Amino acid sequence: MSRGRIGVPAGVRDWVIAVGVAATLLVTGLSGRHPATDLGLLGYALLVAGGLALAAGRRAPVPVLAVTGLCAVGYQAAGFDVPAVAFLFAVYAAMRAGHRVVTVVVSVIMLAALPLAALASLHDVGEAFAQARGALELAWLVAAGAAGEALRQAERRADEAERTREEAARRRADEERLHIARELHDSLTHQISIIKVQAEAAVHVARRRGEPVPEALLAIREASREAARELRATLEALRDDENHPSHGLDHVPELVERARTTGLDAKLTIEGQRHEVPAAVDRTAYRIVQESLTNIARHAAAATAWVRIDYRPEALVIRVDDDGEATPGTAPVPGVGLLGMRERVTALGGRLRAAPRSEGGFSVLAELPVDRTS
C-alpha cells in the first residue's frame, strides 16, 4: 500500500478528500438557491455522489472524470447553483495520471453542457450562461489541469533521476568488478601458468627416465590446467567492451547447437510473445544458459538437456533441466558457476533456484524482472 509523506495510506487520504468535497458541496447546496421539489432531493444526491466519487480517482481517473462531470451537469439542471468543485479535482487527477487528451475533450464538453443544463431550470439564456460560468470558470479548469500535469512531470523526473542513479551505481559496480577480475586474471594467470609448466615439465622428465609419475604431480598438472581455463572463462564472462562484445538471447540457439556437438541431446523451447528486454537482462539470460549447459557437460553425466525461455509480460523466465545423476536427496554444491549466476540474477532483482529435480537430474530456474515502461 502506498503511503504519503506523513505515513497516511493513500486510500485513507483519498476518502478524506472525497468526504470533505462531498460535505462542502452539500453545505453549499443547502445554503444556496435550490428548488423545493423532488428535483431538490435528486440534486442533493448528485452533489454527494460527485464528491464521494473522488475516492476512486487514483484507481480509475477517467471514469471518475465522467461521473463528476455528469453529476455537475445533473445538479445544474436540477436548479442548484453550485460550483463544479468535484469535477476540478477529477481534472487534476486525470491529468496527473497522464490522460491529457481525454481530460481536454471532457472539459470542452462540460463547458458546453453546463449552460444547457442551467437553461433547463432557469429558462433564461443570459442567466443560464452566468450560472454556468460561475459553476466552472475557465481559469479554474486550466489551473486544475496545469497542476495535475506539473505534478505528473515532477514525478516522472523524480523516477527518471532515481533510475539514473541506480543505473550509474550498477555501472560503477560493474566497472569495479571488471577491474578486479582483470587484476586477478593478470596476477593469478602468471602464477598458475608457472605451476602448470613446471608440473608438465616434471611429468615429461619422469616419463623420459622411465620413472613412475607420482599421482600428486599428475593431479597438480590437471588442477593447474583447469584453473587456467576457469580464469579465462571468468574474465570472458565479466568483461563487456568493444573488443569483447557481449552475447544475448539471440545467441542462445548457438549455445544449444554447440552443446549438441558434444553428444548432449539439447533442446530449446521459446514460449510467450517475444519482446525487447533490457541489455543487462539479455546478457544475464545468455550467461545462465551458457553456465548451465557447461555444468551439464562437465558434471551431470546427462544424456538430455532442456532449455526453455518464457517471455512473460513482466518477467523473463529461463529454465534449464537435465536428466543427469543428481537426485532429490543430494544438496547441490555451490560452485563458482552457480554463485556467479545467483549474483547476476540478484543484482537485477530476480530470483534463482538451482536444485535436483524430483524425477532425477538437475534444474536451474531464473526469473528476471522486465520493466517495459522505462
VODRENVO-36319 format. One record per atom (N, C-alpha, C): residue in one letter; x, y, z. Coordinates in pm, whole numbers, padded with zeros to 5 digits, always signed. Example, Ala and Ser with C-alpha at 12.3 -4.5 7.8 and 13.67 -1.06 7.14 Angstrom:
BEGIN
a+01319-00569+00780 a+01230-00450+00780 a+01320-00330+00780 s+01285-00225+00708 s+01367-00106+00714 s+01290+00003+00787 
//
This chain:
BEGIN
m+00085-00120+00000 m+00000+00000+00000 m+00088+00124+00000 s+00059+00218-00093 s+00139+00340-00098 s+00101+00430+00016 r+00198+00506+00065 r+00177+00593+00180 r+00225+00733+00148 g+00170+00830+00215 g+00212+00967+00199 g+00334+00996+00280 r+00375+01121+00279 r+00498+01159+00347 r+00485+01148+00499 i+00363+01161+00551 i+00345+01155+00695 i+00294+01018+00737 g+00301+00920+00649 g+00266+00784+00686 g+00118+00752+00673 v+00034+00840+00614 v-00108+00814+00597 v-00128+00735+00468 p-00198+00623+00472 p-00222+00546+00350 p-00293+00630+00245 a-00257+00608+00118 a-00315+00687+00010 a-00466+00670+00002 g-00515+00548+00026 g-00659+00525+00021 g-00734+00605+00126 v-00677+00618+00246 v-00740+00697+00352 v-00744+00844+00313 r-00634+00893+00258 r-00631+01034+00215 r-00734+01060+00106 d-00749+00965+00012 d-00848+00981-00095 d-00989+00991-00039 w-01019+00908+00061 w-01153+00911+00121 w-01175+01040+00201 v-01072+01086+00269 v-01085+01211+00344 v-01117+01327+00250 i-01044+01332+00138 i-01069+01438+00040 i-01209+01425-00019 a-01248+01301-00053 a-01380+01280-00114 a-01492+01321-00019 v-01483+01279+00107 v-01588+01315+00204 v-01588+01466+00227 g-01469+01527+00233 g-01462+01671+00252 g-01526+01748+00137 v-01498+01705+00013 v-01558+01772-00103 v-01708+01750-00106 a-01753+01626-00077 a-01898+01598-00076 a-01968+01684+00029 a-01907+01697+00149 a-01969+01778+00254 a-01975+01925+00212 t-01868+01974+00150 t-01865+02114+00106 t-01974+02141+00003 l-01987+02050-00094 l-02090+02067-00198 l-02229+02062-00137 l-02250+01971-00043 l-02383+01959+00018 l-02418+02085+00098 v-02322+02135+00176 v-02347+02257+00253 v-02374+02375+00160 t-02297+02384+00052 t-02319+02492-00045 t-02457+02481-00108 g-02497+02358-00140 g-02630+02338-00198 g-02741+02373-00102 l-02725+02338+00026 l-02828+02368+00126 l-02840+02518+00152 s-02727+02590+00145 s-02729+02733+00176 s-02762+02819+00056 g-02759+02763-00061 g-02783+02840-00182 g-02925+02825-00233 r-02946+02871-00355 r-03078+02863-00417 r-03100+02722-00472 h-03217+02664-00440 h-03247+02531-00488 h-03398+02511-00488 p-03446+02425-00575 p-03591+02404-00583 p-03641+02317-00469 a-03759+02349-00418 a-03820+02271-00308 a-03911+02164-00367 t-03857+02081-00452 t-03935+01975-00519 t-03856+01846-00511 d-03908+01743-00579 d-03835+01616-00586 d-03700+01634-00655 l-03690+01734-00744 l-03562+01760-00809 l-03457+01803-00706 g-03505+01865-00596 g-03411+01904-00492 g-03344+01783-00429 l-03419+01677-00403 l-03361+01555-00347 l-03260+01494-00443 l-03295+01495-00573 l-03203+01443-00674 l-03076+01526-00678 g-03091+01659-00667 g-02975+01745-00669 g-02882+01720-00551 y-02940+01702-00431 y-02857+01670-00314 y-02781+01539-00334 a-02852+01441-00389 a-02787+01311-00413 a-02671+01325-00511 l-02689+01406-00616 l-02582+01425-00715 l-02464+01501-00655 l-02493+01598-00567 l-02384+01670-00501 l-02297+01575-00420 v-02363+01489-00341 v-02288+01395-00257 v-02217+01291-00342 a-02285+01238-00444 a-02225+01135-00530 a-02103+01187-00603 g-02112+01312-00653 g-01996+01368-00723 g-01875+01381-00633 g-01898+01420-00507 g-01785+01431-00414 g-01728+01297-00376 l-01813+01201-00342 l-01765+01070-00299 l-01696+00993-00411 a-01732+01022-00536 a-01667+00953-00649 a-01517+00978-00653 l-01472+01088-00593 l-01330+01119-00594 l-01246+01017-00519 a-01309+00936-00435 a-01233+00834-00361 a-01169+00732-00455 a-01226+00716-00575 a-01171+00621-00673 a-01085+00689-00778 g-01055+00818-00759 g-00982+00893-00861 g-00844+00840-00889 r-00775+00784-00789 r-00640+00732-00810 r-00643+00603-00892 r-00744+00519-00870 r-00753+00389-00939 r-00818+00401-01076 a-00917+00489-01090 a-00991+00499-01217 a-01016+00645-01248 p-00913+00720-01289 p-00930+00864-01308 p-01027+00902-01419 v-01029+00827-01529 v-01117+00864-01640 v-01264+00840-01605 p-01302+00722-01551 p-01442+00706-01509 p-01486+00809-01405 v-01398+00842-01311 v-01432+00943-01210 v-01451+01079-01276 l-01371+01109-01375 l-01387+01234-01450 l-01526+01240-01513 a-01570+01130-01574 a-01702+01126-01637 a-01813+01136-01532 v-01799+01064-01420 v-01904+01064-01318 v-01920+01203-01256 t-01809+01267-01219 t-01820+01400-01158 t-01875+01502-01256 g-01840+01486-01384 g-01896+01576-01485 g-02046+01560-01499 l-02092+01434-01504 l-02237+01409-01515 l-02311+01458-01392 c-02251+01439-01274 c-02315+01488-01152 c-02329+01640-01154 a-02224+01709-01201 a-02229+01854-01208 a-02337+01901-01304 v-02344+01837-01421 v-02449+01871-01518 v-02587+01843-01457 g-02598+01732-01385 g-02728+01694-01327 g-02777+01792-01223 y-02690+01831-01128 y-02743+01922-01025 y-02758+02064-01078 q-02687+02101-01186 q-02716+02229-01250 q-02853+02226-01315 a-02884+02114-01381 a-03016+02101-01444 a-03126+02097-01339 a-03095+02049-01219 a-03195+02044-01112 a-03213+02179-01043 g-03134+02279-01082 g-03151+02413-01027 g-03055+02450-00917 f-02949+02374-00895 f-02852+02405-00790 f-02737+02486-00848 d-02720+02607-00796 d-02611+02694-00841 d-02488+02668-00752 v-02420+02555-00781 v-02307+02512-00701 v-02186+02490-00793 p-02069+02543-00756 p-01950+02523-00841 p-01918+02374-00858 a-01862+02341-00972 a-01826+02201-01004 a-01690+02167-00944 v-01684+02173-00810 v-01557+02151-00740 v-01506+02008-00762 a-01595+01909-00751 a-01554+01769-00767 a-01496+01744-00906 f-01554+01808-01007 f-01503+01791-01143 f-01362+01848-01156 l-01334+01959-01088 l-01199+02016-01093 l-01097+01922-01028 f-01136+01860-00917 f-01047+01760-00856 f-01024+01644-00952 a-01128+01603-01022 a-01116+01491-01116 a-01027+01528-01234 v-01036+01654-01280 v-00947+01701-01387 v-00802+01693-01343 y-00776+01738-01222 y-00640+01731-01166 y-00590+01587-01162 a-00673+01494-01113 a-00632+01353-01102 a-00609+01290-01238 a-00694+01321-01335 a-00679+01262-01468 a-00554+01314-01539 m-00526+01442-01525 m-00405+01498-01585 m-00281+01440-01517 r-00286+01423-01385 r-00173+01365-01314 r-00147+01222-01359 a-00254+01150-01395 a-00240+01013-01442 a-00197+01005-01588 g-00190+01119-01658 g-00142+01119-01796 g-00250+01115-01902 h-00378+01128-01865 h-00488+01121-01963 h-00520+01261-02013 r-00426+01320-02085 r-00442+01460-02125 r-00551+01479-02229 v-00551+01399-02334 v-00647+01418-02443 v-00789+01397-02393 v-00810+01290-02319 v-00944+01262-02266 v-00990+01376-02175 t-00901+01426-02092 t-00937+01533-01999 t-00977+01659-02074 v-00903+01694-02179 v-00936+01815-02257 v-01070+01798-02326 v-01094+01680-02384 v-01220+01656-02455 v-01338+01666-02358 v-01327+01599-02242 v-01437+01603-02143 v-01457+01744-02091 s-01351+01819-02072 s-01363+01957-02022 s-01435+02045-02122 v-01404+02030-02250 v-01473+02108-02353 v-01622+02073-02355 i-01651+01944-02342 i-01792+01902-02339 i-01862+01962-02218 m-01795+01963-02104 m-01854+02022-01984 m-01882+02171-02001 l-01789+02245-02059 l-01808+02388-02080 l-01929+02416-02169 a-01957+02323-02260 a-02074+02339-02347 a-02201+02288-02282 a-02189+02185-02197 a-02309+02122-02141 a-02366+02199-02023 l-02280+02263-01942 l-02330+02330-01822 l-02429+02443-01853 p-02407+02530-01953 p-02509+02631-01983 p-02642+02570-02025 l-02636+02460-02101 l-02761+02395-02143 l-02833+02335-02022 a-02754+02279-01928 a-02816+02223-01808 a-02880+02333-01723 a-02810+02445-01707 a-02867+02557-01630 a-02990+02614-01698 l-02992+02614-01830 l-03106+02667-01906 l-03231+02583-01881 a-03212+02455-01852 a-03327+02369-01828 a-03406+02411-01705 s-03340+02473-01606 s-03410+02513-01485 s-03438+02663-01478 l-03361+02743-01550 l-03376+02889-01541 l-03462+02947-01653 h-03458+02887-01771 h-03535+02934-01887 h-03495+03075-01928 d-03375+03114-01893 d-03325+03245-01933 d-03181+03227-01978 v-03154+03257-02105 v-03024+03226-02163 v-02912+03302-02092 g-02932+03432-02070 g-02827+03510-02007 g-02797+03463-01866 e-02902+03439-01788 e-02881+03392-01651 e-02820+03252-01649 a-02862+03169-01746 a-02807+03033-01752 a-02657+03036-01781 f-02617+03119-01874 f-02473+03128-01904 f-02395+03185-01785 a-02455+03281-01715 a-02387+03338-01598 a-02370+03232-01489 q-02476+03150-01466 q-02467+03046-01363 q-02365+02940-01404 a-02363+02902-01532 a-02268+02801-01578 a-02125+02852-01567 r-02105+02982-01597 r-01971+03038-01586 r-01926+03040-01440 g-02018+03065-01349 g-01982+03062-01208 g-01955+02921-01159 a-02023+02822-01218 a-02004+02684-01175 a-01869+02629-01222 l-01823+02672-01338 l-01697+02619-01390 l-01623+02730-01465 e-01546+02806-01392 e-01464+02909-01454 e-01352+02846-01536 l-01327+02902-01654 l-01222+02851-01740 l-01086+02858-01671 a-01064+02964-01594 a-00936+02979-01523 a-00918+02867-01421 w-01026+02829-01348 w-01016+02718-01253 w-00981+02588-01326 l-01045+02570-01439 l-01025+02447-01516 l-00880+02436-01563 v-00829+02546-01617 v-00690+02546-01664 v-00594+02525-01548 a-00622+02589-01434 a-00534+02574-01318 a-00532+02430-01268 a-00647+02366-01262 a-00653+02226-01216 a-00575+02135-01310 g-00597+02154-01441 g-00524+02071-01538 g-00374+02096-01534 a-00335+02224-01521 a-00192+02257-01516 a-00127+02200-01392 a-00197+02204-01278 a-00141+02149-01154 a-00120+01999-01167 g-00217+01928-01224 g-00202+01783-01243 g-00088+01749-01336 e-00076+01824-01446 e+00032+01797-01542 e+00168+01830-01481 a+00175+01939-01404 a+00302+01976-01342 a+00348+01869-01244 l+00256+01816-01164 l+00294+01712-01068 l+00333+01583-01140 r+00262+01552-01249 r+00299+01432-01325 r+00440+01443-01380 q+00473+01559-01434 q+00609+01579-01487 q+00713+01573-01376 a+00680+01631-01259 a+00775+01627-01148 a+00798+01483-01103 e+00692+01403-01093 e+00706+01263-01054 e+00785+01185-01158 r+00760+01215-01285 r+00834+01145-01391 r+00982+01177-01384 r+01014+01305-01361 r+01155+01344-01349 r+01219+01280-01227 a+01144+01271-01117 a+01198+01207-00997 a+01226+01059-01021 d+01131+00991-01090 d+01152+00849-01122 d+01273+00832-01214 e+01285+00922-01311 e+01397+00913-01405 e+01529+00937-01333 a+01529+01033-01240 a+01651+01059-01164 a+01689+00939-01078 e+01589+00877-01016 e+01617+00759-00933 e+01670+00645-01019 r+01608+00625-01136 r+01654+00518-01226 r+01795+00547-01276 t+01824+00674-01303 t+01958+00710-01348 t+02062+00684-01240 r+02025+00715-01114 r+02118+00689-01003 r+02144+00540-00989 e+02038+00459-01000 e+02056+00314-00988 e+02142+00260-01101 e+02117+00309-01224 e+02197+00263-01337 e+02343+00304-01322 a+02366+00427-01273 a+02504+00472-01253 a+02574+00388-01147 a+02503+00358-01038 a+02562+00276-00933 a+02593+00136-00984 r+02499+00080-01062 r+02522-00054-01118 r+02640-00053-01217 r+02649+00056-01295 r+02759+00065-01391 r+02894+00076-01319 r+02897+00156-01211 r+03022+00167-01135 r+03060+00033-01073 a+02958-00039-01023 a+02986-00171-00964 a+03038-00267-01070 d+02978-00262-01191 d+03024-00349-01299 d+03167-00316-01339 e+03198-00185-01346 e+03333-00145-01383 e+03435-00189-01278 e+03397-00176-01151 e+03488-00217-01045 e+03508-00368-01047 r+03399-00441-01070 r+03412-00587-01077 r+03500-00628-01195 l+03484-00560-01308 l+03566-00590-01425 l+03713-00561-01395 h+03738-00448-01327 h+03876-00413-01292 h+03938-00519-01201 i+03863-00561-01101 i+03913-00664-01009 i+03938-00795-01084 a+03844-00830-01173 a+03861-00955-01248 a+03987-00952-01333 r+04011-00839-01395 r+04130-00829-01480 r+04258-00834-01396 e+04255-00765-01281 e+04373-00768-01194 e+04402-00910-01147 l+04296-00980-01105 l+04314-01118-01061 l+04364-01206-01175 h+04307-01181-01291 h+04347-01263-01405 h+04495-01241-01437 d+04536-01113-01438 d+04675-01084-01475 d+04773-01143-01374 s+04737-01136-01243 s+04831-01185-01142 s+04826-01337-01128 l+04705-01392-01123 l+04693-01535-01099 l+04732-01618-01221 t+04699-01568-01341 t+04731-01646-01460 t+04881-01671-01470 h+04960-01569-01437 h+05105-01585-01445 h+05153-01694-01348 q+05104-01688-01225 q+05148-01786-01126 q+05101-01927-01162 i+04977-01937-01205 i+04924-02070-01240 i+04995-02126-01363 s+05028-02036-01456 s+05100-02083-01576 s+05236-02141-01538 i+05303-02077-01442 i+05433-02130-01396 i+05415-02268-01334 i+05310-02281-01249 i+05284-02411-01186 i+05257-02517-01293 k+05177-02480-01394 k+05141-02576-01498 k+05264-02618-01579 v+05346-02520-01614 v+05467-02552-01692 v+05562-02641-01612 q+05580-02606-01485 q+05669-02686-01402 q+05616-02829-01384 a+05487-02843-01362 a+05428-02976-01346 a+05440-03058-01474 e+05411-02996-01588 e+05420-03069-01714 e+05565-03107-01744 a+05657-03016-01709 a+05799-03048-01731 a+05841-03166-01643 a+05797-03166-01517 a+05832-03275-01427 a+05775-03408-01475 v+05651-03405-01524 v+05589-03528-01578 v+05667-03577-01700 h+05704-03481-01787 h+05777-03518-01908 h+05913-03581-01874 v+05985-03520-01778 v+06116-03572-01740 v+06103-03711-01678 a+06005-03728-01592 a+05987-03860-01528 a+05958-03968-01631 r+05877-03937-01729 r+05843-04037-01830 r+05963-04066-01921 r+06045-03964-01949 r+06164-03990-02031 r+06261-04081-01959 r+06268-04067-01828 r+06360-04151-01750 r+06301-04289-01718 g+06175-04307-01757 g+06110-04434-01728 g+06069-04449-01584 e+06061-04338-01512 e+06023-04342-01372 e+05871-04328-01359 p+05813-04388-01254 p+05669-04371-01233 p+05636-04225-01198 v+05530-04176-01255 v+05488-04037-01229 v+05399-04036-01106 p+05434-03961-01003 p+05351-03956-00882 p+05211-03904-00913 e+05111-03964-00847 e+04973-03922-00866 e+04953-03775-00827 a+05025-03732-00722 a+05012-03593-00679 a+05057-03497-00788 l+05162-03535-00861 l+05212-03449-00968 l+05113-03441-01082 l+05053-03554-01117 l+04950-03555-01222 l+04829-03470-01179 a+04792-03479-01051 a+04680-03401-01001 a+04709-03251-01007 i+04835-03215-00975 i+04874-03073-00983 i+04865-03024-01127 r+04911-03106-01221 r+04907-03065-01362 r+04763-03044-01410 e+04673-03138-01375 e+04535-03125-01418 e+04466-03008-01349 a+04497-02990-01221 a+04435-02878-01149 a+04480-02744-01205 s+04605-02732-01242 s+04655-02607-01298 s+04592-02579-01434 r+04574-02685-01515 r+04507-02666-01644 r+04363-02618-01625 e+04292-02683-01531 e+04153-02645-01505 e+04144-02503-01451 a+04235-02466-01363 a+04234-02331-01307 a+04257-02226-01415 a+04348-02254-01507 a+04374-02160-01616 a+04250-02144-01703 r+04180-02256-01732 r+04058-02247-01813 r+03950-02167-01741 e+03937-02191-01609 e+03835-02119-01532 e+03863-01969-01528 l+03989-01932-01516 l+04022-01790-01514 l+03988-01723-01647 r+04022-01790-01756 r+03988-01733-01887 r+03837-01720-01903 a+03762-01823-01860 a+03616-01819-01872 a+03556-01709-01785 t+03614-01689-01666 t+03563-01586-01576 t+03583-01447-01635 l+03700-01421-01687 l+03726-01290-01746 l+03638-01266-01868 e+03621-01368-01949 e+03536-01355-02067 e+03392-01325-02028 a+03346-01387-01919 a+03209-01365-01874 a+03189-01226-01816 l+03292-01171-01752 l+03278-01043-01684 l+03305-00922-01772 r+03393-00933-01866 r+03427-00814-01943 r+03321-00790-02050 d+03300-00664-02079 d+03196-00625-02174 d+03239-00494-02239 d+03329-00502-02335 d+03376-00382-02402 d+03371-00405-02552 e+03423-00309-02628 e+03413-00316-02773 e+03493-00432-02830 n+03605-00465-02767 n+03686-00576-02818 n+03626-00712-02785 h+03539-00716-02683 h+03476-00842-02644 h+03326-00816-02626 p+03252-00798-02735 p+03109-00766-02726 p+03032-00877-02657 s+02930-00837-02582 s+02853-00934-02505 s+02757-01011-02595 h+02717-01128-02546 h+02618-01209-02613 h+02485-01195-02542 g+02379-01231-02612 g+02245-01219-02554 g+02156-01333-02598 l+02026-01310-02588 l+01928-01414-02618 l+01935-01461-02763 d+01974-01372-02853 d+01985-01412-02994 d+02090-01519-03016 h+02184-01533-02922 h+02293-01630-02937 h+02266-01760-02863 v+02153-01770-02794 v+02121-01893-02721 v+02110-02013-02814 p+02045-02001-02933 p+02042-02118-03022 p+02182-02169-03058 e+02281-02080-03068 e+02417-02124-03096 e+02472-02207-02979 l+02441-02163-02855 l+02484-02240-02739 l+02425-02381-02741 v+02296-02389-02771 v+02230-02520-02774 v+02288-02608-02883 e+02312-02548-03000 e+02370-02624-03111 e+02511-02672-03076 r+02587-02586-03009 r+02722-02624-02969 r+02719-02738-02868 a+02619-02736-02779 a+02607-02843-02681 a+02578-02976-02749 r+02503-02970-02859 r+02471-03094-02931 r+02597-03158-02990 t+02693-03074-03027 t+02815-03130-03087 t+02896-03211-02988 t+02869-03192-02857 t+02941-03269-02756 t+02873-03402-02725 g+02762-03431-02795 g+02691-03555-02770 g+02569-03538-02681 l+02544-03418-02630 l+02429-03393-02544 l+02307-03363-02630 d+02197-03429-02602 d+02073-03403-02675 d+02006-03280-02616 a+02046-03162-02663 a+01997-03035-02609 a+01879-02986-02692 k+01775-02942-02622 k+01653-02896-02688 k+01619-02756-02638 l+01573-02671-02731 l+01541-02532-02699 l+01394-02506-02727 t+01325-02448-02629 t+01185-02409-02643 t+01170-02263-02604 i+01103-02185-02689 i+01077-02044-02660 i+00926-02024-02653 e+00878-01970-02541 e+00736-01952-02517 e+00703-01805-02497 g+00577-01772-02517 g+00531-01635-02495 g+00558-01546-02615 q+00508-01424-02606 q+00527-01324-02712 q+00660-01253-02691 r+00752-01273-02785 r+00885-01215-02767 r+00879-01063-02769 h+00953-01001-02678 h+00960-00855-02671 h+01100-00814-02629 e+01129-00687-02646 e+01262-00636-02611 e+01282-00640-02460 v+01401-00676-02417 v+01434-00676-02275 v+01556-00588-02254 p+01577-00538-02133 p+01696-00456-02106 p+01824-00532-02136 a+01930-00458-02170 a+02056-00520-02208 a+02112-00608-02097 a+02100-00564-01972 a+02152-00643-01860 a+02078-00776-01849 v+01947-00774-01869 v+01868-00898-01865 v+01907-00988-01982 d+01927-00927-02098 d+01966-01002-02217 d+02098-01077-02194 r+02198-01007-02139 r+02327-01070-02113 r+02317-01178-02006 t+02242-01148-01900 t+02231-01243-01790 t+02162-01371-01834 a+02058-01359-01917 a+01989-01478-01965 a+02085-01567-02045 y+02166-01505-02128 y+02263-01583-02205 y+02363-01653-02114 r+02414-01582-02013 r+02514-01641-01923 r+02454-01756-01842 i+02329-01745-01804 i+02264-01853-01729 i+02257-01979-01814 v+02213-01964-01938 v+02207-02080-02027 v+02347-02136-02052 q+02443-02047-02076 q+02580-02090-02104 q+02638-02167-01986 e+02626-02111-01866 e+02683-02177-01749 e+02612-02307-01718 s+02479-02309-01736 s+02403-02431-01709 s+02445-02543-01803 l+02455-02514-01932 l+02496-02617-02028 l+02639-02661-02004 t+02726-02567-01962 t+02864-02604-01931 t+02869-02699-01812 n+02792-02668-01708 n+02789-02755-01591 n+02734-02893-01625 i+02633-02897-01712 i+02577-03026-01752 i+02681-03109-01824 a+02755-03046-01915 a+02856-03119-01992 a+02970-03168-01903 r+03004-03089-01800 r+03120-03124-01717 r+03087-03221-01604 h+02970-03198-01542 h+02947-03266-01415 h+02824-03356-01410 a+02727-03336-01500 a+02598-03402-01479 a+02592-03545-01531 a+02679-03581-01627 a+02670-03712-01692 a+02530-03732-01747 a+02476-03628-01812 a+02339-03632-01863 a+02337-03667-02011 a+02223-03722-02055 a+02204-03751-02197 a+02122-03643-02266 t+02035-03578-02190 t+01943-03479-02248 t+01939-03354-02161 a+01927-03241-02228 a+01909-03113-02158 a+01797-03036-02226 w+01715-02970-02146 w+01604-02891-02198 w+01623-02745-02158 v+01625-02656-02256 v+01637-02513-02231 v+01504-02448-02270 r+01444-02378-02175 r+01317-02312-02203 r+01328-02164-02167 i+01289-02078-02261 i+01287-01933-02239 i+01142-01889-02252 d+01089-01830-02146 d+00948-01791-02140 d+00938-01639-02128 y+00886-01576-02234 y+00865-01430-02232 y+00730-01402-02167 r+00733-01344-02048 r+00612-01304-01980 r+00601-01152-01978 p+00482-01097-01953 p+00467-00951-01959 p+00563-00876-01868 e+00586-00926-01747 e+00668-00853-01651 e+00797-00926-01614 a+00826-01037-01680 a+00946-01112-01641 a+00992-01199-01757 l+01120-01232-01755 l+01178-01330-01846 l+01220-01449-01761 v+01169-01567-01795 v+01196-01687-01715 v+01281-01781-01798 i+01394-01821-01741 i+01485-01917-01806 i+01490-02043-01721 r+01472-02156-01786 r+01479-02284-01715 r+01564-02380-01795 v+01660-02442-01728 v+01748-02541-01790 v+01743-02668-01705 d+01695-02777-01761 d+01683-02905-01691 d+01772-03009-01760 d+01812-03108-01683 d+01885-03221-01742 d+01841-03351-01674 d+01878-03462-01732 d+01844-03593-01676 d+01968-03662-01621 g+02054-03584-01560 g+02181-03637-01511 g+02168-03718-01383 e+02279-03727-01310 e+02288-03816-01195 e+02239-03753-01066 a+02206-03624-01065 a+02161-03559-00942 a+02030-03620-00895 t+02017-03634-00764 t+01896-03691-00704 t+01840-03594-00602 p+01708-03604-00574 p+01646-03508-00481 p+01708-03506-00344 g+01768-03616-00300 g+01823-03621-00165 g+01959-03557-00150 t+02021-03516-00260 t+02156-03460-00252 t+02149-03309-00272 a+02213-03236-00184 a+02216-03090-00195 a+02321-03049-00298 p+02292-02947-00382 p+02390-02903-00482 p+02511-02838-00416 v+02627-02863-00471 v+02749-02799-00423 v+02759-02660-00487 p+02762-02553-00409 p+02764-02418-00466 p+02899-02382-00526 g+02919-02420-00651 g+03044-02387-00717 g+03047-02244-00767 v+03158-02210-00833 v+03175-02073-00883 v+03067-02037-00984 g+03031-02133-01070 g+02930-02106-01172 g+02795-02071-01113 l+02748-02151-01017 l+02620-02123-00954 l+02623-01992-00876 l+02732-01967-00806 l+02743-01842-00731 l+02739-01722-00826 g+02807-01733-00939 g+02806-01624-01036 g+02667-01599-01092 m+02594-01707-01123 m+02457-01692-01172 m+02369-01625-01068 r+02383-01667-00942 r+02300-01610-00837 r+02330-01461-00819 e+02458-01424-00828 e+02494-01282-00815 e+02431-01199-00927 r+02440-01250-01048 r+02384-01176-01163 r+02233-01158-01148 v+02164-01265-01112 v+02019-01260-01101 v+01976-01168-00986 t+02044-01179-00873 t+02011-01096-00757 t+02035-00948-00788 a+02140-00917-00862 a+02170-00778-00897 a+02058-00715-00979 l+01985-00797-01053 l+01874-00746-01135 l+01740-00753-01062 g+01743-00793-00934 g+01618-00802-00859 g+01538-00927-00888 g+01603-01029-00944 g+01532-01151-00980 g+01551-01262-00878 r+01507-01382-00914 r+01517-01498-00827 r+01579-01615-00904 l+01660-01693-00833 l+01725-01810-00894 l+01703-01930-00804 r+01665-02041-00865 r+01651-02168-00794 r+01733-02271-00869 a+01826-02334-00801 a+01909-02439-00860 a+01907-02558-00765 a+01846-02668-00810 a+01829-02783-00721 a+01800-02908-00805 p+01822-03027-00747 p+01787-03152-00816 p+01638-03159-00843 r+01601-03226-00952 r+01461-03244-00986 r+01405-03366-00915 s+01276-03367-00891 s+01213-03481-00823 s+01223-03607-00907 e+01222-03593-01040 e+01231-03710-01127 e+01374-03745-01162 g+01471-03681-01100 g+01611-03706-01128 g+01669-03601-01220 g+01797-03575-01204 g+01859-03469-01283 g+01857-03338-01207 f+01902-03233-01275 f+01918-03103-01209 f+01838-02998-01285 s+01797-02893-01213 s+01716-02787-01273 s+01766-02651-01226 v+01781-02559-01320 v+01814-02420-01291 v+01697-02334-01340 l+01637-02258-01250 l+01522-02174-01284 l+01551-02031-01242 a+01552-01941-01338 a+01580-01798-01310 a+01463-01714-01359 e+01422-01621-01276 e+01314-01527-01311 e+01371-01386-01304 l+01378-01320-01419 l+01438-01187-01429 l+01328-01084-01456 p+01308-00987-01367 p+01204-00888-01389 p+01235-00799-01509 v+01133-00763-01582 v+01147-00679-01701 v+01058-00558-01684 d+01120-00440-01679 d+01045-00314-01670 d+01024-00263-01810 r+00903-00285-01867 r+00876-00246-02005 r+00822-00104-02018 t+00810-00035-01905 t+00759+00103-01912 t+00870+00204-01922 s+00991+00160-01892 s+01103+00254-01892 s+01159+00269-02031 
//
